[in-house]
Amino acid sequence: DKARWRADGTLEFLGRTDFQVKVRGFRIEPGEVESALQRLPGVAETLVMAREDVPGDKRLVAYVAIPSGAGGPTLDAAALRAHLQQLLPAHMVPSTFVVMEALPLTPNGKVDRNALPAPTATALEPGRYVPPTTPTEQKLAALWTEVLRVERIGAEDDFFE
């Protein structure tokens, strides 16, 4: 943490000098997640950060640059998540993956964090949706849809994903 003493004797918090974030009560070093993503063939560049696009909904988002000419297997959000689940504890696996051709850069050649797109709010991978059938499942799905601010919740969806 970075702070300074003010003339009146109070200590003023200025921020962090690293990129460590706290998400759902866990302290996470995004560089560790980025390093694990870099191990995959075809991944050119990564950036992991905490975003709070909706107040009170802070989540870990991974931006992954995979050039279209990169050889090897096709990498999508499911493949990236599966890879990280083998290497990292569950609380360090980003809830959202944004796959891009290249990360936006500033004129100085650094990643332009302000130009990164907000992730889309999709809770499910295509083709995995199993609709709730019983009245209890339907009530729970409606409740979680409202709480998690997603379009739909299926009967077999993982709450933590």
Secondary structure, 3 states (H helix, E strand, C coil): CEEEECCCCCEEEEECCCCCEEECCEEECHHHHHHHHHCCCCCCEEEEEEECCCCCCCEEEEEEECCCCCCCCCCCHHHHHHHHHHHCCHHHCCCEEEEECCCCECCCCCECHHHCCCCCCCCCCCCCCCCCCCHHHHHHHHHHHHHHCCCCCCCCCCCCC
